[in-house]
């Protein structure tokens, strides 16, 4: 009986040792697996959930003051680059354009008239130069006749006075020609300074008229519309904001201890709280901020005190997103993201360098329509050249 009890105890001890051994082997396998994962994968992953979607917020501001008469869009609506957003009352600008066109027409007529005067004065100078030559010949002939007493002294003095008068008239005509030529430019009428100034006046009036239409500088979604119909606004006052949906990125705040192996160009996987784990965004490290978040805060921390406590700082890392993924799964500024950087490839640079002479963002909608205004100017000049 006692022996049987001892056999049962030995059997239980053996089972207990076997269970412990099995658990130990399982733990060793788990530890080995975790170590293998960390060695081959884990140590090359840097993760943070302190990340948020960021993007450009393009302020729409008028370039002239005016009274709002029409608004073509509202918050949450998508607009295309070049689309009309707000219209101002353009009565003053239309009047100014008509005045500038009338001034150009008047200047063209004046210049044409002055050019015609130049031609007339040249003919007059030639005519009076011939008169001087004739008076000179008459004077020389009478001078010879006076020497032989063939004419009276009085007749000779008349010939002398006639020569002096002809010379004076010629000199007067030459001075008039020089005076008119000084204000008339040779060559095409477009080269005349007064015409050039009047043309620029028409261009400026045309530009000011165009500025009564506030145009979308980029494509994107409207946000924070502040303008109202009938409101009188000044130049430069924000009317609304456009968020370009294709110009979004992620600012991921990593601990300073996580940045040793982070390089520009490393691949990144991102999860959004909006789409969850069902959709993974892909991106790349675009740049690392020049300072920690605390340095650029409104009230930077002052640690020069006796009660200093070290706090691990976070540095914003900019993550570029794939454009095709943003198109199919649009994000919004401020959304939370979970970011994981793959640091296997550490050959990239630590600093991102801007390409010299290449704009990162640009728009061409503020350029005036030169073809339209040039056509108007040509028509005004052609019409008034004939009338002048």
TORKOL-88291 format. One record per residue: residue in one letter; x, y, z of N, C-alpha, C in turn. Coordinates in steps of 0.2 Angstrom, whole numbers, padded with zeros to 4 digits, always signed. Example, Ala and Ser with C-alpha at 12.3 -4.5 7.8 and 13.67 -1.06 7.14 Angstrom:
A+0066-0028+0039+0062-0022+0039+0066-0016+0039;S+0064-0011+0035+0068-0005+0036+0064+0000+0039;
REM end
This chain:
X+0004-0006+0000+0000+0000+0000+0004+0006+0000;X+0009+0006+0004+0014+0012+0005+0018+0013-0002;X+0020+0007-0005+0023+0007-0011+0019+0010-0017;X+0013+0008-0017+0009+0011-0022+0008+0018-0021;X+0008+0021-0015+0007+0028-0014+0013+0032-0017;X+0019+0029-0016+0025+0032-0018+0026+0032-0026;X+0023+0026-0029+0023+0026-0036+0019+0031-0039;X+0013+0033-0036+0009+0038-0038+0012+0045-0037;X+0016+0046-0032+0019+0052-0031+0025+0053-0036;X+0028+0048-0038+0034+0048-0043+0031+0050-0050;X+0025+0046-0051+0021+0047-0057+0019+0055-0058;X+0017+0058-0053+0014+0065-0053+0020+0069-0054;X+0026+0068-0050+0032+0072-0051+0035+0072-0058;X+0034+0066-0061+0037+0065-0068+0032+0069-0073;X+0026+0069-0072+0021+0073-0076+0022+0080-0075;X+0024+0082-0069+0025+0089-0067+0031+0091-0071;X+0036+0087-0070+0043+0089-0074+0042+0089-0081;X+0038+0085-0084+0037+0085-0091+0033+0091-0093;X+0028+0093-0089+0024+0099-0091+0029+0105-0091;X+0033+0105-0086+0038+0111-0085+0043+0111-0091;X+0045+0105-0093+0050+0105-0098+0046+0107-0105;X+0040+0105-0106+0036+0107-0112+0035+0114-0112;X+0033+0117-0106+0032+0124-0106+0039+0128-0107;X+0044+0125-0104+0051+0129-0105+0053+0129-0112;X+0052+0123-0116+0053+0122-0123+0049+0127-0127;X+0042+0128-0125+0038+0133-0128+0041+0140-0127;X+0042+0141-0121+0045+0148-0120+0051+0150-0123;X+0056+0144-0124+0062+0145-0128+0060+0146-0135;X+0056+0143-0138+0054+0144-0145+0051+0151-0146;X+0047+0153-0141+0044+0159-0142+0049+0165-0141;X+0054+0164-0136+0059+0169-0136+0064+0169-0142;X+0065+0163-0144+0069+0162-0150+0066+0166-0156;X+0059+0164-0157+0056+0167-0162+0055+0175-0162;X+0054+0177-0156+0054+0184-0155+0061+0188-0156;X+0066+0184-0154+0073+0187-0155+0074+0187-0163;X+0072+0182-0166+0073+0181-0173+0069+0187-0177;X+0063+0188-0175+0059+0193-0178+0062+0200-0176;X+0065+0201-0170+0068+0207-0169+0074+0208-0172;X+0078+0203-0173+0085+0204-0177+0084+0205-0184;X+0079+0202-0187+0078+0202-0194+0073+0208-0196;X+0068+0209-0192+0063+0214-0194+0062+0220-0188;X+0061+0218-0182+0059+0223-0177+0064+0228-0176;X+0070+0227-0176+0075+0233-0175+0075+0238-0181;X+0072+0236-0186+0072+0240-0192+0065+0244-0193;X+0061+0243-0188+0055+0247-0188+0054+0252-0182;X+0052+0258-0184+0051+0263-0180+0044+0266-0181;X+0040+0265-0175+0033+0266-0175+0031+0272-0170;X+0026+0276-0173+0023+0281-0168+0016+0281-0170;X+0011+0283-0165+0005+0285-0167+0003+0292-0165;X+0009+0296-0164+0008+0303-0163+0010+0306-0170;X+0005+0305-0174+0006+0307-0181-0001+0310-0184;X-0001+0315-0188-0007+0318-0190-0006+0321-0197;X-0011+0320-0201-0011+0323-0208-0010+0330-0208;X-0006+0333-0212-0005+0340-0213-0005+0342-0221;X-0006+0348-0222-0006+0350-0229-0006+0357-0230;X-0006+0360-0236-0006+0367-0238-0013+0370-0237;X-0013+0375-0234-0019+0379-0233-0019+0386-0237;X-0021+0386-0243-0020+0391-0247-0026+0396-0246;X-0024+0402-0243-0028+0408-0242-0030+0411-0249;X-0037+0412-0250-0039+0416-0255-0040+0423-0253;X-0037+0427-0256-0037+0435-0254-0038+0439-0261;X-0042+0444-0261-0043+0448-0266-0037+0453-0267;X-0035+0455-0274-0030+0459-0275-0032+0466-0276;X-0039+0467-0275-0041+0474-0275-0047+0475-0270;X-0049+0481-0268-0055+0481-0264-0061+0482-0268;X-0067+0480-0265-0073+0480-0269-0079+0477-0265;X-0085+0478-0267-0091+0475-0264-0093+0469-0267;X-0094+0464-0263-0095+0457-0266-0102+0457-0269;X-0103+0454-0275-0110+0454-0278-0112+0447-0279;X-0107+0442-0280-0108+0435-0281-0103+0431-0278;X-0105+0425-0275-0101+0420-0272-0103+0413-0276;X-0098+0410-0279-0099+0404-0283-0098+0397-0279;X-0096+0397-0273-0094+0391-0269-0095+0392-0262;X-0095+0386-0259-0096+0386-0251-0091+0381-0248;X-0091+0381-0241-0087+0376-0238-0089+0369-0240;X-0084+0364-0240-0084+0357-0242-0084+0356-0249;X-0085+0361-0253-0086+0360-0261-0079+0360-0264;X-0078+0356-0269-0072+0355-0273-0072+0360-0278;X-0066+0364-0279-0066+0369-0285-0059+0367-0289;X-0060+0369-0295-0054+0368-0299-0050+0374-0300;X-0043+0374-0301-0039+0379-0302-0042+0384-0308;X-0042+0390-0307-0045+0395-0312-0052+0396-0312;X-0056+0392-0307-0063+0393-0307-0065+0400-0303;X-0070+0403-0305-0072+0409-0302-0075+0407-0295;X-0073+0411-0290-0075+0410-0283-0080+0416-0280;X-0077+0422-0281-0081+0428-0279-0080+0433-0284;X-0086+0437-0285-0086+0443-0290-0087+0449-0286;X-0084+0454-0288-0085+0461-0285-0088+0465-0290;X-0092+0471-0288-0095+0476-0292-0089+0479-0296;X-0090+0479-0303-0084+0481-0307-0086+0488-0310;X-0091+0492-0308-0093+0498-0311-0087+0503-0312;X-0083+0504-0306-0078+0509-0306-0072+0506-0311;X-0071+0500-0311-0065+0497-0315-0067+0498-0323;X-0073+0497-0324-0076+0498-0331-0075+0505-0334;X-0077+0510-0329-0076+0517-0331-0069+0518-0332;X-0064+0516-0327-0057+0517-0328-0054+0514-0334;X-0057+0509-0336-0054+0506-0343-0056+0510-0349;X-0062+0512-0349-0065+0516-0354-0061+0523-0354;X-0059+0526-0349-0055+0532-0348-0048+0531-0351;X-0045+0525-0349-0039+0523-0352-0039+0522-0359;X-0044+0519-0362-0044+0518-0369-0045+0525-0373;X-0049+0529-0370-0050+0536-0373-0044+0540-0373;X-0040+0539-0367-0034+0543-0367-0029+0540-0372;X-0028+0534-0373-0024+0531-0378-0026+0533-0385;X-0033+0533-0387-0035+0536-0393-0033+0543-0394;X-0033+0547-0389-0032+0554-0389-0024+0555-0391;X-0020+0551-0387-0013+0552-0388-0011+0550-0395;X-0014+0544-0397-0012+0542-0404-0014+0548-0409;X-0019+0551-0408-0021+0556-0413-0016+0562-0413;X-0014+0564-0406-0009+0569-0406-0003+0567-0409;X+0000+0561-0408+0006+0559-0411+0005+0559-0419;X+0000+0557-0421-0001+0557-0428-0001+0564-0431;X-0004+0568-0427-0005+0575-0429+0002+0578-0429;X+0006+0577-0424+0013+0580-0424+0018+0577-0429;X+0017+0570-0431+0021+0568-0437+0019+0571-0443;X+0012+0573-0444+0010+0577-0450+0013+0584-0450;X+0014+0587-0444+0017+0593-0443+0024+0593-0445;X+0027+0588-0444+0035+0587-0445+0035+0587-0453;X+0031+0583-0456+0031+0583-0464+0030+0590-0466;X+0025+0594-0464+0024+0600-0466+0029+0605-0465;X+0032+0605-0459+0038+0609-0457+0044+0608-0462;X+0045+0602-0463+0051+0600-0468+0049+0603-0475;X+0043+0603-0477+0042+0606-0484+0043+0613-0483;X+0041+0616-0477+0041+0623-0476+0049+0625-0476;X+0053+0621-0473+0060+0623-0473+0063+0623-0479;X+0061+0618-0483+0064+0617-0490+0062+0623-0494;X+0055+0625-0493+0053+0631-0497+0056+0637-0495;X+0057+0638-0489+0061+0644-0487+0068+0644-0488;X+0071+0638-0489+0078+0638-0491+0079+0640-0498;X+0074+0638-0502+0074+0640-0509+0073+0648-0509;X+0069+0651-0505+0068+0658-0505+0074+0662-0503;X+0078+0659-0498+0084+0662-0496+0089+0662-0502;X+0089+0656-0506+0094+0656-0511+0092+0661-0517;X+0085+0662-0518+0083+0667-0523+0085+0674-0520;X+0084+0675-0514+0085+0682-0511+0092+0683-0511;X+0097+0678-0510+0104+0679-0510+0106+0680-0518;X+0103+0677-0522+0105+0678-0529+0103+0685-0531;X+0097+0687-0529+0094+0694-0531+0099+0699-0527;X+0101+0698-0521+0105+0703-0518+0112+0703-0521;X+0115+0697-0523+0121+0698-0527+0121+0701-0533;X+0116+0701-0537+0115+0704-0543+0114+0712-0542;X+0110+0714-0537+0110+0721-0536+0116+0724-0533;X+0120+0720-0530+0126+0722-0527+0131+0724-0533;X+0131+0720-0538+0135+0721-0544+0132+0728-0548;X+0126+0728-0548+0123+0734-0552+0124+0740-0548;X+0124+0740-0541+0126+0746-0537+0133+0748-0538;X+0137+0743-0539+0144+0745-0540+0145+0750-0547;X+0141+0748-0552+0142+0752-0558+0136+0758-0558;X+0133+0759-0552+0128+0764-0552+0122+0763-0556;X+0121+0757-0558+0115+0755-0562+0108+0755-0558;X+0109+0755-0552+0103+0755-0547+0104+0760-0542;X+0098+0762-0538+0099+0766-0533+0101+0763-0527;X+0104+0766-0522+0106+0763-0515+0099+0761-0512;X+0094+0764-0513+0088+0762-0509+0085+0755-0512;X+0086+0754-0518+0084+0747-0521+0089+0742-0519;X+0095+0744-0518+0100+0739-0515+0098+0737-0508;X+0096+0742-0504+0094+0741-0497+0088+0736-0496;X+0083+0737-0501+0078+0733-0501+0079+0726-0502;X+0084+0725-0507+0086+0718-0508+0090+0715-0502;X+0094+0719-0499+0097+0717-0493+0092+0715-0487;X+0087+0719-0486+0082+0717-0481+0078+0711-0483;X+0077+0710-0489+0073+0704-0492+0077+0698-0490;X+0084+0698-0491+0088+0693-0490+0088+0691-0482;X+0089+0696-0478+0089+0695-0471+0082+0692-0468;X+0077+0695-0471+0070+0692-0470+0069+0685-0471;X+0072+0683-0477+0071+0676-0480+0075+0672-0475;X+0081+0674-0473+0086+0670-0469+0082+0669-0462;X+0079+0674-0459+0076+0674-0453+0070+0669-0453;X+0066+0669-0459+0060+0665-0459+0063+0658-0460;X+0069+0657-0463+0071+0650-0463+0074+0647-0457;X+0077+0652-0453+0079+0650-0446+0073+0648-0441;X+0068+0652-0442+0062+0651-0438+0059+0644-0440;X+0058+0643-0446+0056+0636-0448+0060+0630-0446;X+0067+0631-0446+0071+0626-0444+0070+0625-0436;X+0069+0630-0432+0068+0630-0425+0062+0626-0424;X+0057+0628-0427+0050+0625-0426+0050+0617-0428;X+0054+0615-0433+0055+0608-0435+0059+0605-0430;X+0064+0608-0427+0068+0604-0422+0064+0603-0416;X+0060+0608-0414+0055+0608-0408+0050+0602-0409;X+0047+0602-0414+0042+0597-0415+0045+0590-0415;X+0051+0589-0419+0055+0583-0419+0057+0580-0412;X+0058+0585-0408+0060+0583-0401+0055+0579-0397;X+0049+0580-0399+0043+0577-0395+0040+0571-0400;X+0043+0570-0406+0040+0565-0410+0045+0560-0411;X+0044+0553-0410+0049+0548-0411+0048+0545-0418;X+0054+0544-0421+0054+0541-0428+0052+0534-0427;X+0050+0531-0433+0048+0524-0433+0041+0523-0431;X+0039+0517-0429+0032+0515-0428+0029+0519-0422;X+0023+0520-0422+0019+0524-0417+0020+0521-0410;X+0021+0514-0410+0022+0511-0404+0028+0513-0400;X+0033+0516-0403+0039+0518-0400+0039+0525-0397;X+0033+0528-0398+0032+0535-0395+0031+0534-0387;X+0035+0538-0383+0034+0537-0376+0027+0538-0373;X+0024+0543-0376+0017+0545-0374+0012+0539-0375;X+0013+0536-0381+0009+0531-0383+0011+0525-0379;X+0017+0523-0377+0019+0518-0373+0016+0519-0366;X+0016+0525-0363+0013+0526-0357+0005+0525-0357;X+0002+0527-0362-0005+0527-0363-0007+0519-0363;X-0003+0515-0367-0004+0508-0368-0004+0505-0361;X+0001+0507-0357+0002+0504-0350-0004+0506-0346;X-0007+0512-0347-0013+0513-0343-0019+0509-0345;X-0019+0507-0351-0025+0503-0353-0023+0496-0350;X-0017+0493-0350-0016+0487-0347-0017+0487-0340;X-0016+0492-0336-0017+0492-0329-0024+0492-0328;X-0028+0496-0332-0035+0496-0331-0038+0489-0333;X-0036+0486-0338-0038+0479-0339-0037+0474-0334;X-0031+0475-0331-0029+0471-0325-0033+0472-0319;X-0034+0478-0318-0039+0480-0312-0046+0477-0313;X-0048+0478-0319-0055+0475-0320-0055+0467-0319;X-0050+0464-0322-0049+0457-0320-0049+0455-0313;X-0046+0459-0309-0045+0458-0302-0052+0458-0298;X-0057+0460-0301-0064+0460-0298-0067+0453-0298;X-0063+0449-0301-0065+0442-0301-0060+0438-0297;X-0062+0435-0291-0057+0431-0287-0057+0424-0290;X-0051+0422-0292-0051+0415-0295-0047+0410-0290;X-0049+0404-0291-0046+0399-0287-0038+0398-0289;X-0033+0399-0285-0026+0398-0287-0024+0391-0288;X-0028+0386-0284-0026+0379-0285-0033+0375-0285;X-0032+0369-0286-0038+0365-0285-0038+0362-0278;X-0044+0361-0276-0045+0359-0269-0052+0360-0266;X-0052+0358-0259-0059+0359-0256-0059+0365-0252;X-0065+0369-0252-0066+0375-0249-0067+0374-0242;X-0064+0378-0238-0064+0378-0230-0064+0385-0228;X-0068+0386-0222-0067+0392-0218-0069+0398-0223;X-0075+0398-0226-0077+0403-0230-0080+0409-0225;X-0077+0415-0226-0079+0420-0222-0083+0426-0225;X-0082+0426-0232-0085+0432-0236-0093+0431-0237;X-0096+0437-0237-0103+0437-0238-0105+0441-0243;X-0111+0440-0247-0113+0444-0252-0115+0451-0249;X-0113+0457-0253-0114+0463-0250-0109+0466-0246;X-0104+0462-0244-0098+0464-0240-0093+0468-0243;X-0091+0473-0240-0086+0478-0243-0079+0475-0240;X-0075+0473-0245-0068+0470-0242-0063+0474-0245;X-0057+0473-0242-0051+0477-0244-0046+0471-0247;X-0041+0474-0251-0036+0470-0254-0032+0466-0248;X-0031+0459-0249-0027+0456-0245-0031+0452-0239;X-0038+0454-0238-0042+0451-0233-0044+0444-0235;X-0042+0439-0230-0044+0432-0232-0052+0431-0233;X-0053+0428-0238-0061+0427-0240-0062+0419-0238;X-0058+0415-0240-0059+0408-0238-0052+0404-0239;X-0052+0398-0238-0046+0394-0238-0047+0388-0243;X-0042+0386-0247-0043+0380-0251-0038+0375-0249;X-0040+0369-0248-0036+0364-0246-0034+0359-0252;X-0028+0360-0255-0027+0355-0261-0026+0348-0258;X-0031+0344-0261-0031+0337-0258-0026+0332-0261;X-0022+0335-0266-0016+0331-0268-0010+0334-0266;X-0010+0338-0261-0004+0341-0258-0004+0340-0250;X-0006+0333-0248-0006+0332-0241+0000+0327-0239;X+0002+0328-0233+0008+0324-0230+0006+0322-0223;X+0011+0319-0220+0010+0317-0213+0015+0319-0209;X+0014+0323-0203+0019+0325-0199+0019+0320-0193;X+0024+0315-0193+0025+0310-0188+0030+0312-0182;X+0028+0313-0176+0032+0315-0171+0035+0309-0167;X+0042+0308-0169+0046+0302-0166+0050+0305-0160;X+0051+0300-0156+0055+0302-0150+0062+0302-0153;X+0066+0307-0149+0073+0308-0152+0077+0301-0152;X+0076+0297-0148+0079+0290-0147+0078+0286-0153;X+0072+0288-0157+0070+0283-0163+0073+0286-0169;X+0077+0291-0169+0079+0294-0176+0086+0293-0178;X+0090+0289-0174+0097+0287-0176+0097+0284-0183;X+0093+0280-0185+0093+0276-0191+0088+0279-0197;X+0085+0284-0195+0080+0287-0200+0083+0291-0205;X+0082+0289-0212+0085+0293-0217+0080+0295-0222;X+0082+0300-0226+0077+0302-0232+0076+0297-0237;X+0070+0296-0239+0068+0291-0244+0066+0284-0241;X+0067+0283-0235+0065+0276-0232+0058+0275-0233;X+0055+0269-0235+0048+0267-0235+0044+0268-0229;X+0038+0270-0229+0034+0270-0223+0027+0267-0225;X+0024+0264-0220+0018+0261-0220+0014+0265-0215;X+0007+0267-0217+0003+0271-0213-0004+0268-0212;X-0007+0269-0206-0014+0267-0205-0017+0273-0203;X-0023+0274-0206-0028+0280-0204-0033+0277-0199;X-0035+0281-0194-0041+0279-0190-0047+0279-0194;X-0047+0283-0200-0053+0283-0204-0055+0277-0207;X-0049+0274-0210-0050+0268-0214-0048+0261-0210;X-0045+0263-0204-0043+0257-0200-0037+0253-0203;X-0037+0247-0201-0032+0242-0203-0033+0239-0210;X-0039+0240-0213-0041+0237-0219-0038+0240-0225;X-0035+0246-0224-0031+0250-0229-0025+0252-0227;X-0019+0251-0230-0013+0253-0228-0010+0258-0233;X-0009+0264-0231-0006+0269-0235+0002+0268-0236;X+0005+0270-0241+0012+0269-0242+0015+0276-0244;X+0021+0277-0241+0024+0284-0242+0032+0283-0241;X+0035+0289-0240+0042+0289-0239+0044+0295-0235;X+0050+0294-0232+0052+0300-0227+0054+0305-0232;X+0051+0311-0231+0053+0317-0235+0058+0322-0232;X+0058+0322-0225+0062+0326-0222+0061+0326-0214;X+0066+0328-0211+0066+0328-0204+0066+0336-0201;X+0062+0338-0197+0062+0345-0195+0068+0347-0192;X+0069+0354-0192+0075+0356-0189+0076+0357-0182;X+0070+0356-0178+0070+0356-0171+0064+0352-0168;X+0064+0352-0162+0059+0348-0158+0053+0352-0158;X+0047+0349-0156+0041+0353-0156+0041+0358-0151;X+0044+0357-0145+0044+0361-0139+0048+0368-0141;X+0053+0367-0146+0057+0373-0148+0052+0378-0152;X+0048+0375-0156+0044+0380-0160+0037+0381-0157;X+0036+0379-0151+0030+0381-0148+0029+0388-0146;X+0023+0391-0144+0022+0398-0143+0027+0400-0137;X+0027+0396-0132+0031+0397-0126+0036+0391-0125;X+0042+0392-0128+0047+0387-0128+0049+0386-0120;X+0051+0379-0119+0053+0377-0112+0060+0381-0110;X+0060+0383-0104+0066+0385-0101+0069+0380-0096;X+0074+0377-0097+0076+0372-0093+0082+0374-0088;X+0084+0380-0089+0089+0383-0084+0087+0384-0077;X+0085+0379-0074+0082+0379-0067+0085+0374-0063;X+0084+0374-0056+0087+0369-0052+0082+0363-0052;X+0076+0364-0054+0071+0358-0054+0070+0355-0060;X+0076+0354-0064+0075+0352-0071+0074+0344-0071;X+0069+0342-0075+0068+0335-0076+0068+0334-0083;X+0072+0329-0085+0073+0327-0092+0067+0324-0095;X+0064+0327-0101+0059+0324-0104+0061+0322-0111;X+0059+0316-0113+0061+0314-0120+0058+0318-0125;X+0061+0322-0130+0058+0326-0134+0056+0322-0141;X+0052+0325-0144+0049+0323-0151+0051+0327-0156;X+0053+0324-0162+0055+0328-0168+0050+0326-0174;X+0047+0331-0177+0042+0330-0182+0046+0327-0189;X+0044+0322-0191+0046+0319-0197+0041+0319-0203;X+0043+0322-0208+0038+0323-0214+0038+0317-0218;X+0032+0314-0219+0031+0308-0223+0027+0310-0229;X+0030+0309-0235+0026+0310-0241+0021+0304-0243;X+0015+0306-0245+0010+0300-0247+0010+0299-0254;X+0008+0293-0256+0007+0291-0263+0001+0295-0266;X+0002+0298-0272-0003+0302-0275-0009+0298-0277;X-0008+0292-0280-0014+0288-0282-0018+0285-0276;X-0015+0284-0270-0018+0282-0265-0022+0287-0262;X-0020+0293-0262-0024+0299-0259-0030+0300-0264;X-0029+0299-0270-0035+0300-0275-0040+0295-0273;X-0038+0289-0272-0044+0284-0271-0046+0284-0264;X-0042+0286-0259-0044+0286-0252-0042+0293-0249;X-0046+0298-0250-0044+0305-0248-0044+0305-0241;X-0039+0309-0238-0038+0311-0231-0040+0318-0230;X-0040+0320-0224-0042+0326-0221-0036+0329-0217;X-0035+0335-0217-0030+0338-0213-0032+0337-0205;X-0027+0335-0201-0028+0334-0194-0030+0327-0192;X-0031+0322-0197-0033+0315-0195-0027+0312-0192;X-0028+0307-0187-0023+0304-0184-0021+0298-0188;X-0014+0296-0188-0011+0291-0192-0007+0287-0187;X-0006+0281-0189-0001+0276-0186+0005+0275-0191;X+0011+0277-0189+0016+0277-0194+0022+0272-0192;X+0024+0268-0197+0029+0264-0196+0035+0265-0202;X+0041+0266-0200+0046+0267-0205+0050+0261-0205;X+0052+0259-0211+0057+0253-0212+0064+0256-0213;X+0068+0255-0208+0075+0258-0208+0080+0253-0211;X+0078+0248-0214+0083+0243-0217+0088+0247-0221;X+0086+0251-0226+0091+0255-0231+0092+0261-0227;X+0099+0262-0225+0101+0268-0222+0106+0272-0226;X+0106+0271-0233+0110+0274-0237+0108+0281-0239;X+0102+0283-0237+0099+0290-0239+0102+0295-0235;X+0101+0302-0237+0104+0307-0234+0100+0309-0227;X+0103+0313-0223+0100+0315-0217+0096+0321-0218;X+0098+0325-0223+0095+0332-0224+0092+0331-0231;X+0086+0335-0232+0083+0335-0239+0085+0342-0242;X+0087+0342-0248+0090+0348-0251+0085+0350-0256;X+0083+0356-0257+0078+0359-0262+0082+0359-0268;X+0078+0358-0274+0081+0359-0280+0081+0366-0282;X+0087+0368-0284+0089+0375-0286+0085+0377-0292;X+0081+0383-0291+0078+0385-0297+0071+0382-0299;X+0069+0377-0295+0063+0373-0297+0058+0375-0291;X+0052+0378-0293+0047+0380-0288+0044+0373-0286;X+0042+0372-0280+0039+0367-0277+0031+0368-0278;X+0029+0374-0278+0022+0375-0279+0022+0382-0283;X+0017+0382-0288+0016+0387-0292+0009+0387-0295;X+0007+0393-0297+0001+0394-0301+0001+0400-0306;X-0002+0399-0311-0002+0404-0317-0008+0408-0318;X-0013+0407-0313-0020+0410-0315-0020+0418-0314;X-0014+0421-0311-0014+0428-0310-0012+0432-0316;X-0009+0428-0321-0007+0432-0326-0012+0434-0331;X-0012+0441-0333-0017+0444-0337-0017+0441-0344;X-0023+0441-0347-0024+0438-0353-0021+0443-0358;X-0015+0443-0360-0011+0448-0364-0014+0448-0371;X-0017+0442-0374-0019+0442-0381-0025+0446-0381;X-0030+0446-0376-0036+0450-0377-0034+0458-0376;X-0030+0460-0372-0029+0467-0371-0024+0469-0377;X-0020+0465-0379-0016+0467-0385-0020+0468-0391;X-0026+0464-0392-0030+0465-0398-0034+0472-0397;X-0036+0473-0391-0040+0480-0390-0035+0486-0391;X-0029+0485-0389-0024+0491-0390-0023+0492-0398;X-0022+0486-0401-0020+0487-0408-0026+0490-0412;X-0032+0488-0410-0038+0491-0413-0039+0498-0412;X-0038+0500-0406-0038+0508-0404-0033+0512-0408;X-0027+0509-0409-0021+0513-0412-0023+0513-0420;X-0025+0507-0423-0026+0507-0430-0032+0512-0432;X-0037+0512-0428-0043+0516-0429-0041+0524-0428;X-0037+0526-0423-0036+0533-0422-0030+0535-0426;X-0026+0531-0429-0021+0533-0434-0024+0536-0440;X-0029+0533-0442-0033+0535-0448-0036+0542-0447;X-0040+0542-0441-0043+0548-0439-0039+0554-0438;X-0033+0552-0435-0028+0558-0434-0026+0561-0440;
REM end
